[in-house]
Protein backbone atom coordinates (compact mmCIF):
# COMPACT_ATOMS: atom_id res chain seq x y z
CA UNK A 1 0.00 0.00 0.00
CA UNK A 2 2.86 2.39 0.85
CA UNK A 3 4.51 1.83 -2.53
CA UNK A 4 1.16 2.48 -4.21
CA UNK A 5 0.76 5.81 -2.39
CA UNK A 6 4.32 6.79 -3.35
CA UNK A 7 3.65 5.91 -6.99
CA UNK A 8 0.48 8.02 -6.97
CA UNK A 9 2.51 10.91 -5.53
CA UNK A 10 5.17 10.46 -8.23
CA UNK A 11 2.45 10.50 -10.89
CA UNK A 12 0.97 13.71 -9.49
CA UNK A 13 4.42 15.34 -9.52
CA UNK A 14 4.88 14.21 -13.12
CA UNK A 15 1.56 15.81 -14.10
CA UNK A 16 2.53 19.05 -12.37
CA UNK A 17 5.83 19.14 -14.27
CA UNK A 18 4.14 18.26 -17.56
CA UNK A 19 1.78 21.20 -17.08
CA UNK A 20 4.81 23.51 -16.90
CA UNK A 21 4.54 24.24 -13.19
CA UNK A 22 7.42 24.07 -10.75
CA UNK A 23 8.14 21.47 -8.10
CA UNK A 24 10.56 21.82 -5.21
CA UNK A 25 12.39 18.47 -4.88
CA UNK A 26 12.91 18.79 -1.12
CA UNK A 27 9.16 18.98 -0.53
CA UNK A 28 8.57 15.96 -2.76
CA UNK A 29 11.09 13.81 -0.89
CA UNK A 30 9.85 15.12 2.47
CA UNK A 31 6.34 14.01 1.50
CA UNK A 32 7.71 10.57 0.65
CA UNK A 33 9.50 10.36 4.02
CA UNK A 34 6.25 11.32 5.75
CA UNK A 35 4.31 8.55 3.97
CA UNK A 36 7.00 5.93 4.70
CA UNK A 37 7.27 7.05 8.34
CA UNK A 38 3.50 6.76 8.82
CA UNK A 39 3.56 3.31 7.21
CA UNK A 40 6.37 2.22 9.55
CA UNK A 41 4.30 3.31 12.55
CA UNK A 42 1.35 1.26 11.27
CA UNK A 43 3.55 -1.79 10.58
CA UNK A 44 4.73 -1.87 14.20
CA UNK A 45 1.31 -3.42 14.99
CA UNK A 46 0.98 -5.57 11.88
CA UNK A 47 4.61 -6.44 11.07
CA UNK A 48 6.40 -6.83 7.70
CA UNK A 49 7.72 -3.28 7.44
CA UNK A 50 11.41 -4.09 7.06
CA UNK A 51 11.61 -3.07 3.39
CA UNK A 52 10.19 0.33 4.30
CA UNK A 53 13.22 1.11 6.48
CA UNK A 54 15.56 0.91 3.47
CA UNK A 55 13.14 3.00 1.41
CA UNK A 56 12.94 5.59 4.21
CA UNK A 57 16.73 5.83 4.48
CA UNK A 58 16.99 6.32 0.68
CA UNK A 59 14.34 9.05 0.74
CA UNK A 60 16.09 10.84 3.61
CA UNK A 61 19.33 10.73 1.60
CA UNK A 62 17.60 12.13 -1.50
CA UNK A 63 15.93 14.81 0.62
CA UNK A 64 19.30 15.86 2.04
CA UNK A 65 20.88 16.13 -1.43
CA UNK A 66 17.87 17.94 -2.86
CA UNK A 67 18.13 20.61 -0.15
CA UNK A 68 21.13 21.90 -2.12
CA UNK A 69 18.90 22.44 -5.16
CA UNK A 70 17.31 25.81 -4.53
CA UNK A 71 16.01 26.26 -8.08
CA UNK A 72 12.48 25.00 -8.79
CA UNK A 73 12.05 22.20 -11.30
CA UNK A 74 9.83 23.68 -14.00
CA UNK A 75 9.78 24.23 -17.73
CA UNK A 76 10.11 20.71 -19.10
CA UNK A 77 13.04 18.46 -19.93
CA UNK A 78 15.59 18.06 -22.71
CA UNK A 79 17.62 20.47 -24.81
CA UNK A 80 16.24 23.92 -25.57
CA UNK A 81 17.87 26.73 -27.56
CA UNK A 82 16.36 30.21 -27.38
CA UNK A 83 17.53 32.69 -30.06
CA UNK A 84 15.48 35.88 -29.88
CA UNK A 85 15.97 38.25 -32.81
CA UNK A 86 14.54 41.40 -31.22
CA UNK A 87 13.85 42.84 -27.79
CA UNK A 88 10.17 41.99 -28.27
CA UNK A 89 11.14 38.30 -28.47
CA UNK A 90 13.29 38.39 -25.33
CA UNK A 91 11.43 36.75 -22.45
CA UNK A 92 11.94 37.89 -18.89
CA UNK A 93 12.01 34.28 -17.68
CA UNK A 94 13.46 31.09 -19.15
CA UNK A 95 13.08 27.84 -17.21
CA UNK A 96 14.01 24.19 -17.74
CA UNK A 97 13.53 21.43 -15.15
CA UNK A 98 16.40 19.26 -16.40
CA UNK A 99 18.63 19.23 -19.47
CA UNK A 100 20.49 21.95 -21.36
CA UNK A 101 19.14 25.45 -21.88
CA UNK A 102 20.96 27.87 -24.21
CA UNK A 103 19.93 31.52 -24.42
CA UNK A 104 21.66 33.23 -27.33
CA UNK A 105 21.24 37.03 -27.21
CA UNK A 106 23.81 37.86 -29.93
CA UNK A 107 21.25 38.94 -32.54
CA UNK A 108 19.23 41.20 -30.25
CA UNK A 109 19.74 44.95 -30.65
CA UNK A 110 18.91 46.49 -27.28
CA UNK A 111 17.82 50.14 -27.43
CA UNK A 112 20.34 52.61 -25.93
CA UNK A 113 19.39 53.53 -22.37
CA UNK A 114 16.96 50.62 -21.99
CA UNK A 115 17.05 48.08 -19.15
CA UNK A 116 16.13 44.42 -19.58
CA UNK A 117 15.85 41.86 -16.77
CA UNK A 118 16.32 38.19 -17.65
CA UNK A 119 16.00 35.27 -15.24
CA UNK A 120 17.13 31.84 -16.47
CA UNK A 121 16.98 28.66 -14.39
CA UNK A 122 17.77 24.98 -14.89
CA UNK A 123 16.87 22.58 -12.08
CA UNK A 124 19.51 20.02 -13.05
CA UNK A 125 21.80 20.30 -16.05
CA UNK A 126 23.62 22.96 -18.06
CA UNK A 127 22.66 26.59 -18.55
CA UNK A 128 24.47 28.54 -21.29
CA UNK A 129 23.91 32.26 -21.85
CA UNK A 130 25.60 34.06 -24.75
CA UNK A 131 25.61 37.80 -24.12
CA UNK A 132 26.01 40.51 -26.78
CA UNK A 133 28.71 43.15 -27.14
CA UNK A 134 28.00 46.85 -26.72
CA UNK A 135 25.65 46.34 -23.77
CA UNK A 136 26.19 46.92 -20.04
CA UNK A 137 25.57 43.51 -18.49
CA UNK A 138 25.17 42.70 -14.80
CA UNK A 139 25.54 38.95 -14.38
CA UNK A 140 24.63 36.90 -11.34
CA UNK A 141 25.51 33.21 -11.63
CA UNK A 142 24.43 30.65 -9.04
CA UNK A 143 24.75 26.89 -8.64
CA UNK A 144 23.23 25.04 -5.69
CA UNK A 145 25.78 22.30 -6.33
CA UNK A 146 28.03 22.53 -9.38
CA UNK A 147 30.03 25.16 -11.24
CA UNK A 148 29.66 28.76 -12.38
CA UNK A 149 31.86 29.94 -15.26
CA UNK A 150 31.49 33.52 -16.48
CA UNK A 151 33.08 35.10 -19.55
CA UNK A 152 35.89 32.59 -19.96
CA UNK A 153 37.24 33.00 -16.43
CA UNK A 154 38.13 29.90 -14.47
CA UNK A 155 34.95 28.33 -13.16
CA UNK A 156 34.15 28.13 -9.47
CA UNK A 157 32.70 24.86 -8.28
CA UNK A 158 31.24 23.49 -5.09
CA UNK A 159 28.10 23.94 -3.03
CA UNK A 160 26.11 27.18 -3.07
CA UNK A 161 28.36 28.90 -5.58
CA UNK A 162 27.56 32.55 -6.35
CA UNK A 163 29.41 34.85 -8.76
CA UNK A 164 28.65 38.41 -9.81
CA UNK A 165 30.29 40.09 -12.78
CA UNK A 166 29.75 43.20 -14.87
CA UNK A 167 30.53 43.72 -18.54
CA UNK A 168 30.93 47.43 -19.29
CA UNK A 169 30.04 49.02 -22.62
CA UNK A 170 30.13 52.77 -22.12
CA UNK A 171 27.80 55.56 -21.16
CA UNK A 172 24.27 55.47 -22.53
CA UNK A 173 24.45 51.81 -23.54
CA UNK A 174 21.56 49.46 -22.94
CA UNK A 175 21.67 47.51 -19.67
CA UNK A 176 20.85 43.83 -19.22
CA UNK A 177 20.49 42.21 -15.79
CA UNK A 178 21.05 38.46 -16.21
CA UNK A 179 20.27 36.12 -13.33
CA UNK A 180 21.46 32.62 -14.35
CA UNK A 181 20.90 29.80 -11.85
CA UNK A 182 21.13 26.00 -11.75
CA UNK A 183 20.16 23.76 -8.89
CA UNK A 184 22.57 20.97 -9.80
CA UNK A 185 24.95 21.43 -12.74
CA UNK A 186 26.78 24.22 -14.54
CA UNK A 187 26.12 27.86 -15.40
CA UNK A 188 28.20 29.12 -18.32
CA UNK A 189 28.01 32.72 -19.53
CA UNK A 190 29.86 33.44 -22.78
CA UNK A 191 30.74 36.68 -24.54
CA UNK A 192 29.35 36.85 -28.09
CA UNK A 193 32.84 37.54 -29.40
CA UNK A 194 34.29 34.38 -27.82
N, C-alpha and C positions, 0 to 999 in steps of 0.2 A: 504494500500500500504506500509506503514511504517513497519508494522509487517511482511509483505512478504519480504521486503529488509533485515530485521533483521534475518529472518529465512534462507534466502540465505547465509548471512554472517556466521551464525552458522554452516550451512552445509559445507561451504568452510573451516572453522576452523576444523571441524571434519575430512574432507579429508586430511588436512595438518597433523593432529595428527596421522591419520591412516597410513600415508605414513612414519611415524617415524621422522618427522621434528618437531622442537620446535615452540611453540607459547608463546608469552609473554602476560599474561592475561590483564595487564593494557592497552596494545594497543588494545586488542579486545574490552574491555569495553569502551575505549575512542572512538573507531570507532562507537560503538552503540550509545553513547551520541551524537556524531556528526550527525548521521542519524536522531535521534529523535529531536535534536535541529533544524535541517533544516526543518523537517516536521512540527514542531511547528510554525516556521516562515511562512511557506506556509499556515497553517491552520488559521493564523490570518486574511487572506482574505476570506477564504472559510468556516471557523467555524468547529465545531465538533472535536476539538483537545484535549479536557479535559483528556481523558484516557492517552494521550501521556505524560502529566505532571507527572502522577504517575510512568509511565515507565521510564521517564527521571530521576526522583529522585532515583528510584531503581538502575538504571545503574550507577549513580554518586556514590551511596553507595558502589556498588560492585567494582567500579574503585578505590575508596579510600582504601578498604580492600586489593584489589589485588596489590596495590603499595607496600605492605609489602612483597609480594612474589617476591623475586629477583632471583628465580631459574626458568629457562625456562621449560615449560610443553612439554616434549618430551619422547619418548621411550615406549609408550603404557600404558596400565592400568592393574591392577590386582595384583597378588602375583607372585613374581619372586625370585627364589633362584639360585645364581651363586656359583658353587663349583669347581673352577679350580683345577686341579691335578698337574700342572707343571707351570713353569714361562711362557712357550709358550702359555698356555691357559689363562693367566691373561691379561685382557683387560685394556687399559689405561683409558677407560671411560665406566661407567655404568650409564644408565639413565632410569627413570620411571616417567611418567607424574603424575600418581596417584595410590596409593596402597601401598604395602609393598615390599621392595627390600632388600634381604639378600645377602651379599657377604661374603662367608666363605673361608678364606685363610689358614685354619689350615693345609691342606694337601700339600700346596705348599712349596717346598724346594728352597729357594732363594739362589743363589750362593754367597759365601763370597765376600765382596767388591763391590757387584753390587748395583745399585740404580734403584728403580722402582717407577714410579709416577702413582697414581690411583686417578681418580676423579669420585665420585659417587653422583648423584643428584636424588631427588624425589621432584616433584612439590608440591604434597600434599599427606601426609601419613607418613609412618614409614620407616626409613632407618637403617638397622642393618649391622654392619661390625664386623666380627670376625677375629682378628689379631693373627698371630702366635707368638710363643715364639722364642727366639734366634735371633731376628731381631731388628735392630734399627728402631723405627717407629716414624715419625713425623706426628701428627694428628692435622688437623684443622677441627673443627666441627662448623657448622653454621645453624641457623634456622631463617628465616625471621620473623616468628611468631610461637612459640612453645618451645621445650625443647631440650637441648643438654646434653647427659649423656655419659661420657667417662670413661671407665675402672672401673666401679662400684662406682665411686665417685657420690656424690649427684648431681642430674641434675640441670642445670640452665635453667629457663624458662622465657619467656617474648617476647619482640619484638626486632628483630635484635640481637640475641644472638650469640656470637662468643667465642669459647674456643680453646685453643692450648695446646697440651700436647705432651710430648716425652716419649717413652718407650725405655730404654737403654738396650743393650745386650752385650756390650763389644767391644773391639777394633777389627777391621777387619770384623765385622759382616755385613751382607747385610743391606741395608737401604731401607725403604719403606716410601714414602711421600703419606699420605692418606688425601684427601680433601673430606669430607663428608658433603653434604648440603641438607637441605630441605627448601622449600618455606613456607609451612604451615604443621607443624607436629613435629615429633621427630627424632633426630639423636641419635643412641645408638651404641657405640663402645665397644665391649667386648674382653677381653683377652681369648685366646684359652683355658687357664687352668681354667677359671671360669666356 
